[in-house]
Amino acid sequence: MRALRCEACGGAVQVQVGRELPNCLFCGVDLEFLKPFEPAAGGEPEEYVDFALSPGDADSKFERWSKSWFMAPSKLRKAEVELAQVFVPALRFSANMETYWAGKVIDHSNRSGKRPLSGVANECIDGAYIPVSSALTQSEIRELGTFGEHYQPWAGANRDIPWEVEHKSARSAHGQAVTELRLRHQALIVGQNDLIEVSCSTLPSSLRSVETLVPVYIGVFHFRGEPWRLLVNGVTGEIVGKKPWSRAKVAFAIGVIASFVLSPCVVAPALLLFFAGWMVGLIED
């Protein structure tokens, strides 16, 4: 294996010796920005979750996603983005959660339509992933959703797929993990008791973490000189990414709205201005 780090975004991956990456998987810059480096010793993960979504299915999901937003520029709707497979490092946390809660449920038998309810819940909460990578943020991994529970030992894994080198320690991720586990337990309590309002006080104990690699497809497309990244959950197919807005379509929409809102004496000049903006946006898109 050899390790490569991108000088543009800092993303670092390990790949098989002899395999070339055409560009950075995380920001899309050219190969010349990828420089070899020596990773820290003993940095291999303990387990991984394998890809369940095939590359063809991932491409189909991206195509539907790119065409699902009318205000997206035509270049995105027609883009052919190469989705690359990569294992992203995360710490999978679990803990025993003792939560004291008080809330309200719907009750039509009284005047307020609500009644108070409280209790104590003790459960072991698992599967809180905290990214230890330069690629995924906590919000992105939360939006990607679950990666399932099919954990396998990394020691016997097929290393043909690149995997990112972690850059954050377990200690630095503990605070995020406790917050994530509390949110998960609170959501579980709300669902179990049909609560419409709730406040919780949680005491976590026996916090545990396992170094895990999770499967993600990463695609980068460039628009107006900026890279736009999207992520696809390699198990469920959930897509996370921001779509640029088409200036032409925005100008056109404003012009249509203005034609209904403005008085007749200013409609023509306004439409002329918006038509000019639409033409400029069309050229840029």
Secondary structure, DSSP 8 states (H G I E B T S, - for coil): -EEEEETTT--EEEE-TT---SB-TTT--BGGGEEEE---TT---SEEE---S-HHHHHHHHHHHHTS-TTS-HHHHT-----EEEEEEEEEEEEEEEEEEEEEEE-TTSTTSEEEEEEEEEEEEEEEEEE-SSS--HHHHHHH----S-EEEGGG--TTS-EE---S-HHHHHHHHHHHHHHHHHHHHHHHHT-SEEEEEEEEEEEEEEEEEEEEEEEEEEETTEEEEEEEETTT--EEE-----HHHHHHHHHHHHHHHS-HHHHHHHHHHHHHHHHHHHHH-
